[in-house]
Amino acid sequence: MSTSKLTPREVAFILFLGTVVALILALVGAPIWLFGIVGGLTAATYANVREGLHRRRAR
């Protein structure tokens, strides 16, 4: 499995998305361990979507 480098735009998007999710969790008073779970799921989902887009472009 190869890992590709993230572009600055993708890094900015991930940081923005993480900030939005963290603000929502903080506003609803979620426990701190939930931040880690949601952050991990967000990153994994983004990685899977990105990999799928690269596979689709390679065809």
C-alpha positions as CSV (number, residue, x, y, z in Angstrom):
1,M,0.0,0.0,0.0
2,S,1.5,3.3,-1.0
3,T,0.9,6.5,0.8
4,S,0.5,9.7,-1.2
5,K,1.4,13.1,0.0
6,L,-1.4,15.5,0.9
7,T,-1.6,18.8,-1.0
8,P,-1.8,22.0,1.1
9,R,-5.4,22.4,0.0
10,E,-6.3,18.9,1.4
11,V,-4.4,19.7,4.7
12,A,-6.4,22.9,5.0
13,F,-9.7,21.1,4.4
14,I,-8.9,18.4,7.0
15,L,-8.0,21.1,9.6
16,F,-11.1,23.1,8.8
17,L,-13.3,20.0,9.0
18,G,-11.7,19.0,12.3
19,T,-12.3,22.4,13.7
20,V,-15.9,22.5,12.7
21,V,-16.5,19.0,14.2
22,A,-14.7,20.0,17.4
23,L,-16.8,23.1,17.8
24,I,-20.0,21.2,17.4
25,L,-18.9,18.6,19.9
26,A,-17.8,21.3,22.4
27,L,-21.2,23.1,22.0
28,V,-23.2,20.0,22.8
29,G,-21.0,19.2,25.7
30,A,-19.6,15.9,24.5
31,P,-17.1,14.0,26.6
32,I,-13.4,14.5,25.6
33,W,-12.9,10.8,24.5
34,L,-15.6,11.3,21.9
35,F,-13.4,14.0,20.2
36,G,-10.8,11.3,19.5
37,I,-13.2,8.8,18.1
38,V,-14.9,11.3,15.8
39,G,-11.6,12.7,14.7
40,G,-10.3,9.3,13.8
41,L,-13.5,8.4,11.9
42,T,-13.3,11.7,10.0
43,A,-9.7,11.1,9.0
44,A,-10.3,7.5,8.0
45,T,-13.4,8.4,6.0
46,Y,-11.5,11.2,4.2
47,A,-8.6,8.8,3.4
48,N,-11.0,6.2,2.0
49,V,-12.8,8.8,-0.2
50,R,-9.5,10.2,-1.4
51,E,-8.2,6.7,-2.3
52,G,-11.4,6.0,-4.2
53,L,-11.0,9.2,-6.2
54,H,-7.4,8.3,-7.1
55,R,-8.5,4.8,-8.2
56,R,-11.3,6.3,-10.3
57,R,-8.9,8.8,-12.0
58,A,-6.4,6.0,-12.7
59,R,-8.9,4.1,-14.8
